[in-house]
Amino acid sequence: MSMTRRGFLAKSLVSAGAAGVATTAARAVTPLNAVLGLSTGVLGANDKIRLGLIGCGGIAHADLGCFLKHKEVECPIICDVDDSRIADLTGVIEKARGTKPEGVKDFRRIIDRKDIDAVLVCTPDHWHALPTIHACQAGKDVYCEKPLATSIGEGAAMLAAARKYDRVVQMGTQWRSGPHYAEAVDYVHSGKLGKIRQIRCWAYLHWAGDAGNTPDAPVPDGVDYDMWLGPAPKRPFNEARFHFKFRWFWDYAGGLMTDWGVHLLNIAMWALKYPTPKMVNCTGGKYKLVDDLSETPDTQVAMYDFGDYSLIWEHHSRAGAGLEGREHGIAIWGDKGKLILDAHGWEVGPIQAEKGEVEKHEGKNDGRPAHVGNFIDCMRSRERCVEDFEVGHRISTIAHLGNLALRSGRSIQWDAKNGRVTDNDDANKLLTAPYRAPWKLPV
Ligand SMILES: NC(=O)c1ccc[n+]([C@@H]2O[C@H](COP(=O)([O-])OP(=O)(O)OC[C@H]3O[C@@H](n4cnc5c(N)ncnc54)[C@H](O)[C@@H]3O)[C@@H](O)[C@H]2O)c1
């Protein structure tokens, strides 16, 4: 088979990456790459960053908006399986940059483009792993939305690809970059709470969790539905499983346990310096949304045993009020005090309310610009991002373990080193999502 010089050079670059020397190889060929218009993977302070966007739905608007605040970022190509969503974001990019991006329905057209430096993955969870892994293989950096994937096995494969191809990767848990979360975490790290004994994370969301009860229907015009399903099982089209609502179906996501779990558990685990649970128990079900097509529990409680302390996750869909007067939050009890934290601020006080003052600190839920900024900075410095996949995989795993215990109907003992459940084979069977042909998870 004949190969052009440009193709040969590009292939050499990728092979070098596969051998774990992507950065060195890229540096060595920079001038020639520049002449050929190929991405080098090594960016100077003022170099343009060419971003390819995969998945043009709700969160893509917020994420892309933050990327475009950086004047050096261009977005010349976007991908969605739904024409109407491509049209929406084309308008946004045209307005921000004055040029129209190329719109494609197959993400592999983005992976193929040698001039793309980074990929922003904003697809449903079941479509996080493949675009991310293929982007890493092609020498692109990746900002991937949370949770890392639909399963622990996919997350492990994504982390392995990021390391093998030496890519800068960030999971889109932007709370990690919010200043007031950092203040609260510093407080926990100061030791002032004393010995930690219990953590509670909750999401009582009145606006989330239901899918509706629509009948199966013809695929809407302009939608490549088979590509939307991708590695997930084939099913008739139903609005209830589609845009945004995919969250409440096991084929595509993990319900509120993973959707909001990763945000809240992330902050709790950061405060506790990333411990590993030894045992996980979980209970829950569809107690409120009984006539709804959603599959994931509207009510769920997961209990984690970390050896020295325990953590409780709980959520209610379509529920108001919450706990401690907050619809969502994290509470950390030590033997000297209690800290409570949510998107709007944090407070710390005595264990018993009447025995001291509560100190309140306001905060804003605006970590996304800094989170995107951290990714861009790391693309230039080649350092690890604050939510590098090592952290993202660890946190997503904790959320997935709750669902594994629930779905297998039994508690699980977790062997983090080997990524296996040691005492529950039903849970082990759920470690990796099966893929529908022709899609395959590269492991
Ligand atoms: N960080 C946050 O706070 C936050 C908030 C919301 C959503 N998210 C995450 O972002 C992801 C997307 O959520 P959303 O609410 O934007 O969903 P959405 O349904 O609004 O958007 C997903 C888009 O991906 C497209 N898509 C599906 N398969 C595709 C494919 N193979 N190729 C290209 N495009 C494809 C869909 O057509 C849709 O337009 C989820 O993983 C979710 O957990 C994160």
The ligand as a MOL file (V3000), in Angstrom:
LIG
                    3D

  0  0  0     0  0            999 V3000
M  V30 BEGIN CTAB
M  V30 COUNTS 44 48 0 0 0
M  V30 BEGIN ATOM
M  V30 1 N -19.8860 18.8320 34.4790 0
M  V30 2 C -21.1750 19.0140 34.6690 0
M  V30 3 O -21.6230 19.6950 35.5840 0
M  V30 4 C -22.1360 18.3550 33.7190 0
M  V30 5 C -23.4250 18.8630 33.5880 0
M  V30 6 C -24.2730 18.2490 32.6520 0
M  V30 7 C -23.8190 17.1550 31.9230 0
M  V30 8 N -22.5740 16.6600 32.1070 0 CHG=1
M  V30 9 C -22.1250 15.4710 31.3670 0
M  V30 10 O -22.0490 15.7920 29.9790 0
M  V30 11 C -22.4400 14.6740 29.1880 0
M  V30 12 C -23.5500 15.1150 28.2290 0
M  V30 13 O -24.6690 15.5230 28.9830 0
M  V30 14 P -25.7440 16.5400 28.3750 0
M  V30 15 O -26.6570 16.8950 29.4680 0
M  V30 16 O -25.0480 17.6150 27.6350 0 CHG=-1
M  V30 17 O -26.4940 15.5560 27.3680 0
M  V30 18 P -27.2450 15.8840 26.0150 0
M  V30 19 O -28.0830 14.7170 25.6880 0
M  V30 20 O -27.8870 17.2330 26.1100 0
M  V30 21 O -26.0510 16.0290 24.9760 0
M  V30 22 C -25.3100 14.9380 24.4910 0
M  V30 23 C -25.0980 15.1640 23.0070 0
M  V30 24 O -24.2280 14.1340 22.5110 0
M  V30 25 C -24.7280 13.7440 21.2400 0
M  V30 26 N -24.2250 12.4280 20.8800 0
M  V30 27 C -24.6620 11.1980 21.2810 0
M  V30 28 N -23.9280 10.2390 20.7100 0
M  V30 29 C -23.0050 10.8650 19.9340 0
M  V30 30 C -21.9570 10.4120 19.0890 0
M  V30 31 N -21.6960 9.1080 18.9110 0
M  V30 32 N -21.2130 11.3230 18.4480 0
M  V30 33 C -21.4500 12.6440 18.5820 0
M  V30 34 N -22.4340 13.1390 19.3630 0
M  V30 35 C -23.2040 12.2530 20.0350 0
M  V30 36 C -26.2380 13.7850 21.4020 0
M  V30 37 O -26.9030 13.8060 20.1660 0
M  V30 38 C -26.4030 15.0650 22.2190 0
M  V30 39 O -26.5700 16.2030 21.3930 0
M  V30 40 C -22.8560 13.5860 30.1660 0
M  V30 41 O -21.8300 12.6720 30.3250 0
M  V30 42 C -23.1160 14.3280 31.4610 0
M  V30 43 O -22.8850 13.5540 32.6150 0
M  V30 44 C -21.7120 17.2550 32.9780 0
M  V30 END ATOM
M  V30 BEGIN BOND
M  V30 1 1 1 2
M  V30 2 2 2 3
M  V30 3 1 2 4
M  V30 4 1 4 5
M  V30 5 2 4 44
M  V30 6 2 5 6
M  V30 7 1 6 7
M  V30 8 2 7 8
M  V30 9 1 8 9
M  V30 10 1 8 44
M  V30 11 1 9 10
M  V30 12 1 9 42
M  V30 13 1 10 11
M  V30 14 1 11 12
M  V30 15 1 11 40
M  V30 16 1 12 13
M  V30 17 1 13 14
M  V30 18 2 14 15
M  V30 19 1 14 16
M  V30 20 1 14 17
M  V30 21 1 17 18
M  V30 22 2 18 19
M  V30 23 1 18 20
M  V30 24 1 18 21
M  V30 25 1 21 22
M  V30 26 1 22 23
M  V30 27 1 23 24
M  V30 28 1 23 38
M  V30 29 1 24 25
M  V30 30 1 25 26
M  V30 31 1 25 36
M  V30 32 1 26 27
M  V30 33 1 26 35
M  V30 34 2 27 28
M  V30 35 1 28 29
M  V30 36 1 29 30
M  V30 37 2 29 35
M  V30 38 1 30 31
M  V30 39 2 30 32
M  V30 40 1 32 33
M  V30 41 2 33 34
M  V30 42 1 34 35
M  V30 43 1 36 37
M  V30 44 1 36 38
M  V30 45 1 38 39
M  V30 46 1 40 41
M  V30 47 1 40 42
M  V30 48 1 42 43
M  V30 END BOND
M  V30 END CTAB
M  END
